[in-house]
């Protein structure tokens, strides 16, 4: 037969595990990711004239957990 102290330890362990799972579930409800890619190309010409071609791509991903 388990003593009262052992039962209390088991109950506390179960409560801590349940609260940890709940906190993890609520804390991981959304995720935002942004990736930026920049490509630059320079072509110099005669004199003081220069040409710069620059492209930038920004990708955004938003995810949320439905409760």
Legacy VTK file of the C-alpha trace (Angstrom):
# vtk DataFile Version 3.0
C-alpha trace
ASCII
DATASET POLYDATA
POINTS 67 float
0.000 0.000 0.000
1.281 3.457 -0.907
1.838 5.956 1.834
0.235 9.346 1.846
3.595 10.958 0.971
4.039 8.715 -2.096
0.492 9.454 -3.299
1.157 13.180 -2.936
4.354 12.867 -5.003
2.484 11.045 -7.778
-0.336 13.619 -7.822
2.140 16.519 -7.970
4.080 14.837 -10.797
0.892 14.331 -12.817
-0.161 17.952 -12.262
3.243 19.265 -13.340
3.152 17.108 -16.484
-0.360 18.309 -17.346
0.535 21.971 -16.806
3.691 21.590 -18.898
1.713 20.058 -21.765
-0.895 22.830 -21.533
1.748 25.571 -21.526
3.506 24.015 -24.524
0.225 23.727 -26.413
-0.708 27.349 -25.777
2.808 28.676 -26.319
3.269 27.056 -29.719
0.123 28.430 -31.324
1.718 30.460 -34.107
4.826 30.785 -36.217
6.000 33.643 -38.431
8.895 33.272 -40.856
10.274 35.942 -43.188
13.049 35.282 -45.701
14.649 38.075 -47.712
16.794 37.407 -50.793
18.712 40.229 -52.459
20.550 39.843 -55.762
22.736 42.672 -57.011
24.545 43.074 -60.309
26.729 46.022 -61.280
27.965 46.878 -64.752
30.335 49.816 -65.095
30.448 51.790 -68.312
32.797 54.453 -69.670
32.911 57.802 -67.983
31.061 58.399 -64.769
27.929 56.500 -65.788
27.190 53.218 -64.036
24.349 50.747 -64.124
23.152 48.835 -61.044
20.463 46.152 -61.254
19.132 45.016 -57.903
16.269 42.619 -57.193
14.837 41.791 -53.801
12.453 38.965 -52.981
10.673 38.837 -49.636
8.768 35.685 -48.707
6.527 35.569 -45.658
4.872 32.527 -44.133
2.361 32.802 -41.304
1.016 29.739 -39.551
-1.389 29.522 -36.684
-2.745 26.594 -34.763
-6.518 26.288 -34.786
-7.875 25.731 -31.300
LINES 1 68
67 0 1 2 3 4 5 6 7 8 9 10 11 12 13 14 15 16 17 18 19 20 21 22 23 24 25 26 27 28 29 30 31 32 33 34 35 36 37 38 39 40 41 42 43 44 45 46 47 48 49 50 51 52 53 54 55 56 57 58 59 60 61 62 63 64 65 66
